[in-house]
Amino acid sequence: MSFDGIVTRAVINELETSIVGGKITKIYQQEKDEILIHIHNLGKNYRLILSASSNNPRIYLTNYSKKNPDTPPVFCMLLRKHLTNGIITEINQYELDRIVMIDIKCLDEMGEINTKQLIIEIMGKHSNIILVDKFSRTIVDSIKRVPYDMSRVRQVLPGLKYEFPPSNDKVNPIDINFDTFIKIYDKENKNTQIFKFLYTNFIGLSPLISREICYRAHIDERKSMEYLDINEKELLFKSLKELMEDIKFKNFSPNIIFHSERNEIIDFHSMNISQYSDMNIEHNESMSFILDKYYLEKDILDRISQKSLSIKKSIQVKLDRSINKLAKQKEELLEAKKREKYKIYGDLISANIYKISKGMNSIQLENFYSENMEKISVPLDVKLSPSENAQYYYKKYAKLKNASKLLESQIPQTQEEIDYLENILISIENCTEIEELEEIKDELINEGYIKNSYKNKKKSSNKISKPHHFLSSDNFHIYVGKNNKQNDYLTLKFADKEDLWFHTKNIPGSHVIIKTEHKKVPDTTLYEAALLAAFYSKGRNSQNVPIDYTYKKNVKKPKGSKPGMVIYENNNTIYVSPSKQEIFTIKKVED
């Protein structure tokens, strides 16, 4: 990950000038692995986020906050007890590693001044937030307890002595000299690629910054170590040393890198990344600002993905059952369509009953329903009399006739069920906020697809989610629903009669509205709205996706239909092939 020891050093440099000397006023634990600390210092209020998330562990000052849980978790209560009203006296980094130690002077249970250390270890799935008594080095508690059965190497439990994570023989590169560099180089497997040698042997280096060191030295990062001559080794060391000098003198340049053609974040760092000179790079003096911008959406999407796993699994199971059910129903309907032959069998047996004896397994009879009166073979049950055989076929005919009527009404219901469940899966993929996922969960509970749990009995959030909002090339406002609640709102309440409504033809997807404002909508805007409808649908990765569009006045919601389900008429159809490149060119409006 790009959040390496160098980025950590830049964050600490910022924290030293902003929150050291500050007073801790509030502490929240808004996620099971994340702490938010409110700090007041020199007339300013700061929010310090500490996350031990497996996917996005981090520390920095944030401008954002999430909904607090109804009941604070145990670790949050412990931090409040020990650290509220405490003064931050010092912030340090362990060597050049992603380990930050925050010293906090506070009063203990006896009313005496004590110093606690809040340690955040940014180590991927092993990340942790640990409260330690600074002088005894005793662990008070941690956001993730690590017993012996989880790790034989290092346990993190209340009462144990705190020990730094093992370095795996990595070396701190800050004050390294050329001789030491060469000794480490000579010990490494010579088939190792150059950039990999750097981040696997030196503390604080990520793959990104390792590639940057190679780039600055004009050495191919993928080159095997055995092919470097002495001059290239010297250039590599020089590039590493110059980077370390910038770190020592705090010559940081926080930046975030966007793709040159797509409005998509590629990476970030606290140092200039020369290898991305052809990309769009945004600089800011605050490393926290850069990290907030990078992680805000990324962390939300990761958490949505984690929290939606069980829902998606449950819906997928129900969807697979419905698909199998539909296939079986269609097969049964096909069989029911062949029912006329059984009536013919019954009529032929009845008309020729004098020719048939019990015990016969078939008989050749003239088919008087055919113009040519050709003979057909009529199967018979040897255990039944001729009249019983005729009655058997009449009953089978009647049963299939009734089944046909039933299946003709059931098949559309099953298809509607499939469309709805597929639409739910698309809605989950379109979620960009936790609140939107909660809306989907509430809908599924109301529709009886998932059971309500004790946790969900209370309304989870008062925040109302918002659809995507775009501005077309011709300055028309376009809105895209992310879930059924938003789709129904956009179509049934938000849109005016003369607004244009878009949806993929026979494909689950979002409702899209163009606010016409009684103006003629140019073809460019129609095309862009169709692109959005295709992109936010099951047809996202398809070519020539059919998009139906019509005036909103032609769209109706049938009585008793499921959320998001509508019918429409008087539509036109446009075919588009959605792509991220084109979608990113449509201006997004942040409401």
Buried (B, 14 or more C-beta within 10 A) or exposed (E): BBBBBBBBBBBBBBBBEBBBEBBBBBBBBBBEBBBBBBBBBEEEEBBBBBBBBBBBBBBBBBEEEBBEBEEBBEBBEBBBEBBBEBBBBBBEBBBBBBBBBBBBBBEEEEEEEBBBBBBBBBBEEBBBBBBBBBEEEBBBBBBBBBEEEEEEEBBBEEEBEBEEBEEEEBBBBBEBEEEEBBEBBEEBEEEBBBBBBBBBBBBBBBBBBBBBBBBBBEBBBEBBBEEBEEEBBBBBBBBBBEBBEBBEEEEBBBBBBBBEEBBEBBBBBBBBBEBBEEBBBBEBEBBBBBBBBBBEEEBBBBBBBEBBEEBBEBBBEBBEBBBEBBEEBBEBBEEBEEBEBBBBBBBBBBEBEEEBEBEBEEBEBBBEEEEEEEEBEBEBEEEBBBEEBBBBBBEBBBEBBEBBEBBEEBBEEBBBBBBBBBBBBBBBBBBBBBBBBBBBBBBBBEEEBBEEEEEBEEEBEEEEBBBBBBBBEEEBBBBBBBBBBBBBBBBBEBBEEEBBBBBBBEBBBBBBBBBBEEEEBEEEBBBBBBBBBBBBBBBBEBEEBBBBBBBBBBBEBEEEEBBBBBEBEEBEEBEBEBBBEBBBBBBEEEE
